[in-house]
Amino acid sequence: MKTEDFNYELPEYLIAQTPLLKRDTSKLLVLDKKTGEISHHVFTDIIDYLHKGDVLVINDTKVIPARLYGEKFVTHAIIELLMLKDTGNDVWQCLAKPAKRVKKGTVISFGDGKIIAECIEEKEEGIRLMKFFYQGIFYEILDELGEMPLPPYIHEKLENKDRYQTVYAKNVGSAAAPTAGLHFTDDLLEKIKAKGVIIVPITLHVGLGTFRPVNVEDVTKHKMHSEFYSMSKETAEILNLAKFENRSIISVGTTSTRVLETIMTLYGEFKECSGFTDIFIYPGYEFKAIDHLITNFHLPKSTLLMLVSALASKEYILKAYEEAVRCEYRFFSFGDSMFIK
C-alpha cells in the first residue's frame, strides 16, 4: 500500500483560513460507507442521522496556547517552541525551530523571564525535551505568552482564540484542536440530547502526529507518535451497554476514534483507563469500536485520510473528496464536515 495512493488534487483556495461566523452552518457531506452514496447538507442536519439510544463520543481535550517565541541566553537568537506533550515534572516534549540552535543545555527566556526553558535532551526530527521554570500558575502564564498552535496551512490570524476550541473543551493538554468537534454548538448538543442521544466524553491530547506528514513510500512503514488518552468509568459503562444492546456508537473525529479502537483492541471491551496510544489505522483495519464517524476533510497522504479510508474504503473516500472539491467545500481544520454513516 503506497502513500501516493492517498493523494488527491486540492485547489489552495479551498483550504479554510478562518472559521465561519456560526459553527454549525458548515456544509455536511454524508457518505454511505456500504454503497458509496453521497448527499449534501448543512451541519445542523447531523441530528437527522442520530437516533434515540445512539452514543455520541466527543473528545473533551482543550488546546493550550502551545507556541512560544523566546530568546536564547547570551546570543539572543529567536527560538520557537511548540509544546507537544507534558511528560511530567514541568518537562515537555517540544518541537524546536531552528532545532540546530537548541542543544542540550541551551536556555531560552520567554516574556522577559516569566518562563525559562532549558533543553535537557535532544531527540530526532527537531524534538527536544525542555524543562520549564516559572513562578505562579503555569497555564495562566502560558495563556499570556503563548499563541494558539494553528496548523502551517492556516496563514490568517485567528481573532478569537475560542474558535480553535470545541464548546466542550475541558481537559487541558492538546497541541491542536480535535477539529471535527468545532462544528457543534451548545444549542445543537442540547437538541441532540433531547432526541435521546447519549453524549459521552473521552480525552486524547493531540500531539506531534497532527503536524507530521507521512514521508515513507510504504504506508505500513510509517511510525505514529504516541498521544495521551483517558476514558472514565462512566463512559466505559455506557459504551459497553450500547455494544451489548447493539446500539450505534458515533465517534466525533479521528482522535475519539483512535481512543475507542485502542481500548477495544487492548481489552476487548471499554474500561476505565489511561495511557499513550500510537495506533495507526489504515485500509485493512477491522473496526472493533465505532459504527459511524463525524469528521473533517483531511490533508492528502495523511494518516487521517488513511483512517477514514479504512472505514469507508479508499475508493469511496476519494470519490467523496472529488465531489467535495467540485462543490467547493472548505477543507481542513476550519473547513466543512463529513458524516460516514
N, C-alpha and C positions, 0 to 999 in steps of 0.2 A: 504494500500500500504506500503510494508516493504522496508526499506533501503537496506536490503540484496538482494532484487530483482534486484538491480542495481550494483551488484558486477560482476567482471569478472577476469579471470586469466591473469596476465601480467608478463612475464619474465623481471627481473630487467634490463637486458642488452638492452632492447628496450626503456628505458627511456633516451631520448636525453639529453646529458650533455653539449653539445656545439652547437652553431648554425652552419649551413652549410656555406661553403665558399661563395656561392651565394644564396641570399634569395629565389629567385624564382625557384630554382632547386629541391625543396622539392617534395615529392610524393603528389599526389592528388587522394583521393578515392571519386568517385562520387556515391551517393546513391539516387535512386528514391524513394521518400517518399510514393508514391502511390503503387508501385509494389514491392519494396524491391530490385530491380535490382541494381547490383554493377558493376562498371567498374573502371579501374586503369589508371592513367595519371600522368603527371608532372604538377606542379602548373601553369606554363605558359599557359597550356591548358584551364585555367579558362575562358579565353577570348572567347572560343567557346561556353560557356554557358551563356554569357552575350549578350544582344541584344539591338539594337538601341531603345532608349526610356526608357530602364530599368533605375532604380535609385539604385546606389550602395551607401550604407550608411557606413561611416567609423567613428571610434572613435578617435578623434584627441588629446586625453589626452597624457600628457608627464610624464614619470616616473621620480620621484625625487630620488636622492641617499639617500633613507629614513632610512637606517640602520646606527645607530650611536653607537660607543663604548666610554664610558666615565668612570670617577671615581667619587665615592661619596665623598663629602666633609668629612673631618675628618678621616673616615675609609679607604678611597682609594679603596674600593671594586669596581670591574669592573662591570659595568651595560651596558646592551644592550637595546637600544630603537629602535623600529620600528615605524616610524611615519606613521599614518594611515589616519587621517582626520584633515584638518585645520578647526577649529571651530571659527576662528576669533580672532583678538587682540593678535596674537602670542601665542595662546593656541591651542595645538594639542592633539588629541586623539592618544595615543601611546600604543603599546604592549611592556611591560617591562619584561626583563629577567635578573636575577631571580626576579619575581614580589614581592616575600615576603620581599625583601630588599628595595623596593621602597614604602615607606609610605607617607602619607600626610605630607608635609614639607621637604621631602628629597630633597637635592640639588645635582646636578650632573654637573661636568665640562667636556667639550669636547674640545679637541685640546688646552690644557693648557689655558682654559678660553675664547677661541674665541666664544664659545657658552656656556651659563649656562642655565640649565633647573631645574625648581622647580615643584615638584608634588603638585598640588592644589586639586586633588580629586582622590580617589581610587574607581575603578569600578570592576565588576566581570571579570573573565576569563583573568586576568593579564593585563587588560586595565587600564591605568592611564591618567588623564588629566594633561598635562605638560605645564607650562608657560615658554617660551623661552626668554632669554635676550642675546643681542648681539650688536655690533657696526658695522655699514656698511650695506651691502645688504645681506639679509638672505640667499637667494638661491645661491649667489656666495660663501658664507662661507660654506654652506651645500655641494656644489659641491666639495669643497676642503676636507672636513672632512668625508663626508658620503660615504657609499658603496651602490651599486645597491642591492635592496632587492630581490635577487633571491629566488625562492621557495626552501623549505628544501630538495626536492628530487634532486636538482642540486648540485653536490659536486665539480665540476670543477670550477676553477677560470675563470671569464669572462675577456678576454684580452681587448676587445673593448666595452666600455660602450654603444656605439651607437647601438650595436647589440641587446640590450634589449629595444630598442625604435623602433617604426614604422618610416618609412621615412617621414610620415606626422605628426609626433608628434608636438604639438604646445602649448596646454594649460597645464601648469604645475600643478601637484597635485596628481598623482597616486602613490600608493604603489606597484603596479605591472603593467606589460605591458598588453595591450589588444592583446594577442598573435596571434590571427587569422590574424591580420594585418601585422605580421612580415614577411610574405612571399612576400609582394608587394615591387616592386622596382619602382623608378621614371619612368623608361623606360616602364615598364608594365602598369603603370597607364596612361601614355600618349597614349599608344596603345588602351587601353580601352576607353579613352575619344574620340579618333579618330574614334572609331566604332560607336559613337553616344550614348554611355552610360553616364548618368549624375551622377557625383560623388558629394555627399554632406556630410559635417561633422556634427556630434553631439559630445557631450562631456559626458563621465562618468568617474569620478575619482575612479579607482578600489581601494577598501579598504579591510577591515578585512575578508569579506566573502571568498576571494581568499585563505586565509590561514587557514580557519576553516573547518574541516570535518563535515559531518552530523553524529552526535553522538546520535541520538534518533532512536528507532526501527521503529516508525511510521513516515513515511515521512511527513505527514501533521502537525506533531508537531514541525517541525524544524522552527527556527526563523532566518530569514536573517538579517544581519546588513545593515544599510542604507548607501547609497553612493550618492554623489552629481552628478547631471546631469544638462545639459542645452541644449536647442535647439534654433537656431536663427530663425528669421522671414523668411529669405530667404529659409532655409532648410525646414521649415514647409510648405511654399507655394509650393515648388517643389514637396514635398511628397503628399500634398493634391491633386494637379493636377494629379499626377500619379495614385492615388487611383480613382479619378473621371473618368479618361480615361482607367482604368483597365490595367495599365502597371505594370510590376513586380517591387517589392521592395526587394532588396537583401541586407541582413544585413551582415556586416563583423564582426563576433564574437558575443558571448553571451552578451557582455557588450552593444553593439549597440542595440541588440535585446531587452534587458531589458528597455532601454530608450524608444524605439519606442512603445513597448507594454504598458509601464507605461503611457505615454502621451495619447495614444489612449484609454486606459481604463478610465483615468480620465476625458477626454474631448470629446471623440467620434470623434476626429479629431486631426490632428497635429497642434500645435500652438507654438509661441514663448513663452518659459517658462524656469524656472529652479527650482530646489528643490532637495529633497532627496527621493530616491526610495529604498524600501525593497521588491519589487515584487519577488515572488518565483514561478517559472514556472515549473510544473511537469505534468506527463500524466493526461489528463482530461482537461487541459487548452485549451481554444479555442483561437487561434491566431487571432488578430484583425489588426495587422500592417504589418507583413512581409510575403513574399511569399517563399523566399529561404534563405539559410544560408550558409556562409563560416565559417568554424570553425576548431579547432584543435581536437586532441583526448584527452579526459578528464580522470581524476582520477576515479577509481572505487568508487561507492557510493557517488559521489559528486553532488552538486546542478547543476553543468554544464552538467553532464551526464543526469540528470533528465530533464533539459531543452531541450536538443536535442532529448530525448526520447519522449517528448511531441509533437515535431514537426513531427517526422518520425515513431513513435511507438517504444516501448521498444524492441520488438522482432526484428524489422529491424535493430535497432541501435546495439544491442548486437551481431547480426549476422555479421554486418559490422565490428565490433571491432574484432570479432573472425577471420574474413578474414584478417584484417589488421595485427593481430598478426602472422597469418600464413605466410603472405607476408613480414614480418619483417619491417613494418612501424615503424618510430620513434615516440614516444609518448610524450605528454605534451608540455610544453612551447616552447622548441626549436625543437619540433617534426614536423611531417608531417601534412597534412591538409585534410579536408573533405568538399565536397560541397553537401548539401542536397537540391536536386532540386525538 
